[in-house]
Amino acid sequence: MIQEQCLYPQTKPWFPAETPISLANILVATDFTETSDRALEHALTLARTYNSKIFLAHIIPVDHMMAPELVEVAREQLSGAAREGMSRTLVPGRFIGVSHEEIIQEGALWPSIEALIGKYGINLIVVGTHRKGYVKKLLIGSSAEEIFRQARIPVLTVGPDVLREPYYCVELKHILFATDFGPGVERQATYAFSLAQEHRSRITLLHVEQRPDEEQSIMHQMLELIPPGVGLHCLPLFRVERGDPVKRILEVAEDINADLIILGAKKRTSLAGHLPHTKAYQVISAASCPVLTIKS
């Protein structure tokens, strides 16, 4: 069952619709695969729109459990491969109009990314990911999930099914904000509506509910998330659906031809084994548009 409504907000929540999105510094985590290249293209589009600087980072993993002589050999091989990968990425003309800096360093993935966020004042992380079951895991797959689960700042993930090429400037005609009203929903709503205001986007609020008698209550909760002064161009549509959350989010995104999905991401202290993947990761790995995750 689907209930869809378009309502004008009458409530006055605690945040302004005009809150600007600051993307002065964007960190792109890359493993030099085709998926990471696609993520970089989206980051470059954002950088040209927001006049951002891009920090292109590759973290070299080193297994310190290896014998010292083998560690040194592995370090040299991985460093050489990283330099070659960075050289291939920095093709002439690719970064026209975009200030950028390349970073290659050794270390554990998340602590290294976290340190870079603080050092360079990063506002957004962009990372590519492969679909579920893909074997290679450097800055892809479950490692991308580790990043968006831990990061204090928003993370834009570009999955393997994002086939639409980004324009020279960002065009967000329709944003899908899927919420379960969990912790941090106010922060997520602030970001979603700020983006909609800046890009004059339509925005759909979606909640997947298991209990059929809760629909009116859910509509009221959605209404309370809308800031005062929202422009007529981005008056939200409300959708309440039942069923599997992952399946429904993906179906609604296709139905409205979403250019961006916004999700909340709960912090997890452990992703040991990385399987089974969480709902957020399942959406990211199958979505046909980029997904912005914002930690609760």
C-alpha angles and dihedrals in degrees: 000000000000127000114189125181137167111210135173111234117249097173126086111221126188103267135064122246089221095064103138123231111234115207100161093138124032123187115207113195109206140183091182094248125135089258092055090048089055090051090050091054090056090047091052090052090052091047092054091048096047099030089242133167116234123218107198107202134186119184115206111213115218122194105219090186088076123093111276094247091051092047090057092049091048091048092054093047094047092045091051092048090049093052090050091048092050091049091053091049095051095065116166113275097013095106097040109154094006125106110221146171129199122222127190117174142148126244148082111319106241100036088050093049091046091053091050091051091057097040097052101028093243116198099184138019120211120195137163125225137194125228123272115290097027108143104214112082118177109119092343139074112011092003089064087053090052089055098051092043093055105032118104089205129062118280123209112206123194112201131203093261095056096110100156110104114231118246123237086261127033114265114190105176094162130017123195114208109190114191140175091191090245127148112312096025091130091057091047092049091049091056094044095051093041090056091046091051094048094048097034089237132166111240131205121199112208132189124176109213130188097197115070094204094063100068099101091047090051092051089054091050090051091050091054090057093063115097122225118262097034109167120247090243092068104036102150130246115219120216127182117186138172130223137049108357095217094049094045095048091052092046093050091047090055092043094056094034090237118204092197137017119206119202137173116238122206116218114248121195092204134031093173110173090000090232134148092032117229124251092257092054092047090054092048094049093051105033119114091213133046118280124219113205121195118192117236 
